Amino acid sequence: MATTKHVFPLILEADAKTSASGTIPVDTSFVKLNPGSADVAFTLPDGTIPGQLISLLNISASNDANIAVTNPLDASFSDIDLEVNDDCVSLVWNNSKWVLISAGGGVAIS
């Protein structure tokens, strides 16, 4: 008999944060990425709470936010490129992997 576990999306009660580069904070559910004067690399580390939802939004007028997802559910979205202002992506942490649930704008996923 197979058992099934369910993880329900959870929005963390924390203010939005802004990050210019490096490791994306996972203690909030909304992070604005602001790559400064060129394309910038970001890393999405493991989540901390099963079901935690994170939405990432590029707020730069002309620079890419290149996101390396440390533990994607599927290797096809281990690299996410938010190419222009207002590109966005949302993922949920299932306690071991990030699950891509939506992307909007000119997002390049590989």
LINVEN-V226856 format. One record per residue. N is the residue number from 1. RES is the residue in three letters. SS is DSSP state (H for helix, E for strand, L for the rest). PSI is psi in radians with two decimals (999 if undefined). Layout:
n={N/N}
res={RES/RES}
ss={SS/SS}
psi={PSI/PSI}
This chain:
n={1/2/3/4/5/6/7/8/9/10/11/12/13/14/15/16/17/18/19/20/21/22/23/24/25/26/27/28/29/30/31/32/33/34/35/36/37/38/39/40/41/42/43/44/45/46/47/48/49/50/51/52/53/54/55/56/57/58/59/60/61/62/63/64/65/66/67/68/69/70/71/72/73/74/75/76/77/78/79/80/81/82/83/84/85/86/87/88/89/90/91/92/93/94/95/96/97/98/99/100/101/102/103/104/105/106/107/108/109/110}
res={MET/ALA/THR/THR/LYS/HIS/VAL/PHE/PRO/LEU/ILE/LEU/GLU/ALA/ASP/ALA/LYS/THR/SER/ALA/SER/GLY/THR/ILE/PRO/VAL/ASP/THR/SER/PHE/VAL/LYS/LEU/ASN/PRO/GLY/SER/ALA/ASP/VAL/ALA/PHE/THR/LEU/PRO/ASP/GLY/THR/ILE/PRO/GLY/GLN/LEU/ILE/SER/LEU/LEU/ASN/ILE/SER/ALA/SER/ASN/ASP/ALA/ASN/ILE/ALA/VAL/THR/ASN/PRO/LEU/ASP/ALA/SER/PHE/SER/ASP/ILE/ASP/LEU/GLU/VAL/ASN/ASP/ASP/CYS/VAL/SER/LEU/VAL/TRP/ASN/ASN/SER/LYS/TRP/VAL/LEU/ILE/SER/ALA/GLY/GLY/GLY/VAL/ALA/ILE/SER}
ss={L/L/L/L/L/L/L/L/L/E/L/L/L/L/L/L/E/E/E/L/L/E/E/E/L/L/L/L/L/E/E/E/E/L/L/L/L/L/L/E/E/E/E/E/L/L/L/L/L/L/L/E/E/E/E/E/E/E/L/L/L/L/L/L/E/E/E/E/E/L/L/E/L/L/H/H/H/L/E/E/E/E/L/L/L/L/L/E/E/E/E/E/E/L/L/L/L/E/E/E/E/E/E/E/L/L/E/E/E/L}
psi={2.21/2.50/2.64/2.29/2.54/2.47/2.18/2.44/2.45/2.15/2.12/2.45/1.48/2.65/2.70/2.64/2.80/2.38/2.37/-0.35/3.00/-2.51/2.26/2.26/2.41/0.40/0.32/2.91/0.02/2.10/2.21/2.17/2.23/1.31/2.17/-1.69/0.11/-3.12/2.44/2.46/2.36/2.73/2.25/1.86/3.10/2.59/3.11/-0.35/2.22/2.27/-0.13/2.34/2.43/2.28/2.31/2.31/2.23/2.11/0.16/2.48/-0.50/0.08/2.54/2.49/1.86/1.97/2.16/2.04/2.08/-0.71/1.35/2.61/-0.58/2.38/-0.28/-0.20/0.69/-0.35/2.14/2.23/1.91/1.79/-0.54/3.04/2.36/0.03/2.49/2.81/2.57/2.43/2.74/2.44/2.14/0.30/-0.05/-0.38/2.68/2.32/2.11/2.19/-0.37/2.72/2.52/2.60/-2.60/0.83/2.27/2.18/2.28/999}
